[in-house]
Amino acid sequence: MVERRGEFLQIEGEKNWVKDTNSHAIINNNVNAYEVAKKRAEEAQRKRDEMRETAREINTLKSEMHEIKALLQQLVKEN
């Protein structure tokens, strides 16, 4: 059996879970777990952003190396 709580029904035997009576969604109302998950997602996003930036820097360096190589080859041909 479930106990009524405002617009939510408390899930029996589950302290942190409620059911929204309008959308029928099951919701975890444990704020600490939510904050931990949010921080974990933010950290994962930060790491993805860092990897993207590192890849951009590597690609820039590769492009510059190709340019330097082409200039050196041009100098060798001229001499």
Backbone as JSON Lines, residues from 0, in Angstrom:
{"i":0,"aa":"M","n":[0.83,-1.19,0.0],"ca":[0.0,0.0,0.0],"c":[0.87,1.25,0.0]}
{"i":1,"aa":"V","n":[0.36,2.34,-0.53],"ca":[1.09,3.61,-0.56],"c":[0.38,4.63,0.31]}
{"i":2,"aa":"E","n":[1.13,5.58,0.82],"ca":[0.55,6.62,1.67],"c":[0.54,7.93,0.89]}
{"i":3,"aa":"R","n":[-0.55,8.68,0.96],"ca":[-0.67,9.94,0.21],"c":[0.18,11.02,0.86]}
{"i":4,"aa":"R","n":[0.81,11.86,-0.01],"ca":[1.64,12.96,0.48],"c":[1.53,14.12,-0.51]}
{"i":5,"aa":"G","n":[0.57,15.0,-0.35],"ca":[0.38,16.11,-1.29],"c":[0.01,15.59,-2.67]}
{"i":6,"aa":"E","n":[0.77,16.0,-3.69],"ca":[0.55,15.53,-5.05],"c":[1.36,14.28,-5.36]}
{"i":7,"aa":"F","n":[1.97,13.73,-4.32],"ca":[2.81,12.56,-4.49],"c":[2.31,11.42,-3.62]}
{"i":8,"aa":"L","n":[2.58,10.23,-4.06],"ca":[2.3,9.05,-3.26],"c":[3.64,8.49,-2.8]}
{"i":9,"aa":"Q","n":[3.77,8.27,-1.5],"ca":[4.99,7.69,-0.97],"c":[5.02,6.21,-1.36]}
{"i":10,"aa":"I","n":[6.11,5.77,-1.93],"ca":[6.25,4.37,-2.31],"c":[6.54,3.56,-1.05]}
{"i":11,"aa":"E","n":[5.73,2.56,-0.82],"ca":[5.87,1.74,0.38],"c":[7.22,1.04,0.41]}
{"i":12,"aa":"G","n":[7.9,1.16,1.54],"ca":[9.19,0.5,1.72],"c":[10.35,1.24,1.07]}
{"i":13,"aa":"E","n":[10.09,2.38,0.44],"ca":[11.14,3.16,-0.23],"c":[11.09,4.59,0.3]}
{"i":14,"aa":"K","n":[11.96,4.89,1.24],"ca":[11.97,6.18,1.92],"c":[12.2,7.35,0.97]}
{"i":15,"aa":"N","n":[13.02,7.17,-0.07],"ca":[13.4,8.28,-0.95],"c":[12.63,8.33,-2.26]}
{"i":16,"aa":"W","n":[11.67,7.45,-2.46],"ca":[10.96,7.4,-3.72],"c":[9.49,7.76,-3.54]}
{"i":17,"aa":"V","n":[9.0,8.64,-4.44],"ca":[7.58,9.0,-4.46],"c":[7.08,8.9,-5.9]}
{"i":18,"aa":"K","n":[5.76,8.8,-6.03],"ca":[5.16,8.76,-7.37],"c":[4.33,10.02,-7.55]}
{"i":19,"aa":"D","n":[4.58,10.74,-8.64],"ca":[3.82,11.94,-8.98],"c":[2.45,11.49,-9.46]}
{"i":20,"aa":"T","n":[1.4,12.0,-8.82],"ca":[0.04,11.55,-9.17],"c":[-0.43,12.1,-10.51]}
{"i":21,"aa":"N","n":[0.2,13.19,-10.99],"ca":[-0.19,13.75,-12.29],"c":[0.5,13.04,-13.45]}
{"i":22,"aa":"S","n":[1.82,12.92,-13.38],"ca":[2.58,12.35,-14.5],"c":[2.87,10.86,-14.32]}
{"i":23,"aa":"H","n":[2.62,10.35,-13.12],"ca":[2.9,8.95,-12.77],"c":[4.4,8.64,-12.78]}
{"i":24,"aa":"A","n":[5.21,9.68,-12.73],"ca":[6.66,9.49,-12.69],"c":[7.09,9.05,-11.3]}
{"i":25,"aa":"I","n":[8.1,8.2,-11.26],"ca":[8.72,7.81,-9.99],"c":[9.88,8.78,-9.76]}
{"i":26,"aa":"I","n":[9.91,9.41,-8.6],"ca":[10.89,10.45,-8.32],"c":[11.69,10.08,-7.08]}
{"i":27,"aa":"N","n":[13.01,10.23,-7.19],"ca":[13.88,10.07,-6.04],"c":[14.02,11.44,-5.4]}
{"i":28,"aa":"N","n":[13.52,11.59,-4.19],"ca":[13.56,12.91,-3.55],"c":[14.72,13.03,-2.56]}
{"i":29,"aa":"N","n":[15.75,12.2,-2.73],"ca":[16.95,12.28,-1.9],"c":[17.83,13.39,-2.46]}
{"i":30,"aa":"V","n":[17.85,14.54,-1.82],"ca":[18.57,15.71,-2.3],"c":[20.07,15.45,-2.36]}
{"i":31,"aa":"N","n":[20.62,14.76,-1.36],"ca":[22.06,14.47,-1.36],"c":[22.45,13.63,-2.56]}
{"i":32,"aa":"A","n":[21.68,12.61,-2.87],"ca":[21.98,11.76,-4.03],"c":[21.9,12.58,-5.31]}
{"i":33,"aa":"Y","n":[20.93,13.5,-5.38],"ca":[20.78,14.36,-6.54],"c":[22.01,15.25,-6.7]}
{"i":34,"aa":"E","n":[22.46,15.87,-5.61],"ca":[23.63,16.74,-5.66],"c":[24.88,15.97,-6.08]}
{"i":35,"aa":"V","n":[25.05,14.76,-5.56],"ca":[26.2,13.93,-5.93],"c":[26.15,13.61,-7.42]}
{"i":36,"aa":"A","n":[24.98,13.24,-7.91],"ca":[24.83,12.91,-9.34],"c":[25.08,14.15,-10.2]}
{"i":37,"aa":"K","n":[24.6,15.3,-9.75],"ca":[24.79,16.54,-10.5],"c":[26.28,16.89,-10.57]}
{"i":38,"aa":"K","n":[27.0,16.76,-9.45],"ca":[28.43,17.04,-9.45],"c":[29.18,16.06,-10.33]}
{"i":39,"aa":"R","n":[28.77,14.8,-10.31],"ca":[29.41,13.79,-11.15],"c":[29.2,14.13,-12.63]}
{"i":40,"aa":"A","n":[28.01,14.57,-12.98],"ca":[27.72,14.95,-14.37],"c":[28.53,16.18,-14.78]}
{"i":41,"aa":"E","n":[28.63,17.15,-13.88],"ca":[29.42,18.36,-14.17],"c":[30.89,18.02,-14.37]}
{"i":42,"aa":"E","n":[31.41,17.13,-13.54],"ca":[32.82,16.72,-13.66],"c":[33.06,15.98,-14.97]}
{"i":43,"aa":"A","n":[32.12,15.12,-15.33],"ca":[32.24,14.39,-16.6],"c":[32.22,15.38,-17.77]}
{"i":44,"aa":"Q","n":[31.35,16.38,-17.71],"ca":[31.29,17.39,-18.77],"c":[32.59,18.19,-18.83]}
{"i":45,"aa":"R","n":[33.14,18.53,-17.65],"ca":[34.4,19.28,-17.61],"c":[35.52,18.46,-18.26]}
{"i":46,"aa":"K","n":[35.54,17.16,-17.99],"ca":[36.57,16.31,-18.58],"c":[36.39,16.2,-20.1]}
{"i":47,"aa":"R","n":[35.13,16.1,-20.56],"ca":[34.89,16.06,-22.01],"c":[35.33,17.37,-22.67]}
{"i":48,"aa":"D","n":[35.03,18.5,-22.02],"ca":[35.44,19.8,-22.54],"c":[36.96,19.91,-22.6]}
{"i":49,"aa":"E","n":[37.62,19.43,-21.56],"ca":[39.08,19.45,-21.51],"c":[39.68,18.6,-22.62]}
{"i":50,"aa":"M","n":[39.1,17.43,-22.86],"ca":[39.58,16.56,-23.94],"c":[39.39,17.22,-25.31]}
{"i":51,"aa":"R","n":[38.23,17.88,-25.5],"ca":[37.97,18.57,-26.76],"c":[38.99,19.68,-26.99]}
{"i":52,"aa":"E","n":[39.27,20.45,-25.93],"ca":[40.24,21.54,-26.04],"c":[41.63,21.0,-26.33]}
{"i":53,"aa":"T","n":[42.01,19.9,-25.69],"ca":[43.31,19.28,-25.94],"c":[43.4,18.81,-27.39]}
{"i":54,"aa":"A","n":[42.33,18.21,-27.89],"ca":[42.31,17.75,-29.28],"c":[42.46,18.94,-30.24]}
{"i":55,"aa":"R","n":[41.79,20.07,-29.93],"ca":[41.92,21.27,-30.77],"c":[43.36,21.76,-30.79]}
{"i":56,"aa":"E","n":[43.99,21.79,-29.6],"ca":[45.37,22.24,-29.52],"c":[46.3,21.32,-30.31]}
{"i":57,"aa":"I","n":[46.09,20.03,-30.21],"ca":[46.9,19.07,-30.97],"c":[46.71,19.28,-32.46]}
{"i":58,"aa":"N","n":[45.47,19.47,-32.89],"ca":[45.21,19.69,-34.31],"c":[45.85,20.98,-34.8]}
{"i":59,"aa":"T","n":[45.84,22.01,-33.96],"ca":[46.5,23.27,-34.32],"c":[48.0,23.05,-34.48]}
{"i":60,"aa":"L","n":[48.61,22.33,-33.53],"ca":[50.05,22.04,-33.62],"c":[50.37,21.22,-34.87]}
{"i":61,"aa":"K","n":[49.53,20.24,-35.19],"ca":[49.77,19.43,-36.39],"c":[49.7,20.3,-37.64]}
{"i":62,"aa":"S","n":[48.73,21.18,-37.67],"ca":[48.59,22.07,-38.82],"c":[49.81,22.97,-38.96]}
{"i":63,"aa":"E","n":[50.27,23.52,-37.84],"ca":[51.45,24.37,-37.87],"c":[52.69,23.6,-38.29]}
{"i":64,"aa":"M","n":[52.81,22.35,-37.85],"ca":[53.95,21.51,-38.25],"c":[53.92,21.25,-39.76]}
{"i":65,"aa":"H","n":[52.74,20.99,-40.31],"ca":[52.63,20.78,-41.75],"c":[53.04,22.05,-42.51]}
{"i":66,"aa":"E","n":[52.64,23.19,-41.97],"ca":[53.0,24.46,-42.6],"c":[54.51,24.68,-42.56]}
{"i":67,"aa":"I","n":[55.13,24.4,-41.42],"ca":[56.58,24.53,-41.28],"c":[57.29,23.58,-42.24]}
{"i":68,"aa":"K","n":[56.79,22.36,-42.33],"ca":[57.38,21.37,-43.22],"c":[57.32,21.85,-44.67]}
{"i":69,"aa":"A","n":[56.17,22.39,-45.06],"ca":[56.02,22.88,-46.43],"c":[56.98,24.04,-46.7]}
{"i":70,"aa":"L","n":[57.12,24.92,-45.73],"ca":[58.05,26.04,-45.9],"c":[59.49,25.56,-46.02]}
{"i":71,"aa":"L","n":[59.86,24.57,-45.21],"ca":[61.22,24.01,-45.28],"c":[61.45,23.34,-46.62]}
{"i":72,"aa":"Q","n":[60.47,22.61,-47.1],"ca":[60.61,21.95,-48.42],"c":[60.76,22.99,-49.52]}
{"i":73,"aa":"Q","n":[60.04,24.08,-49.4],"ca":[60.13,25.16,-50.38],"c":[61.52,25.78,-50.33]}
{"i":74,"aa":"L","n":[62.06,26.01,-49.16],"ca":[63.41,26.55,-49.03],"c":[64.46,25.62,-49.62]}
{"i":75,"aa":"V","n":[64.32,24.32,-49.38],"ca":[65.27,23.35,-49.92],"c":[65.22,23.35,-51.45]}
{"i":76,"aa":"K","n":[64.04,23.44,-52.03],"ca":[63.89,23.45,-53.49],"c":[64.53,24.69,-54.08]}
{"i":77,"aa":"E","n":[64.42,25.81,-53.43],"ca":[64.95,27.08,-53.94],"c":[66.48,27.12,-53.87]}
{"i":78,"aa":"N","n":[67.05,26.33,-53.0],"ca":[68.52,26.37,-52.87],"c":[69.14,25.26,-53.57]}
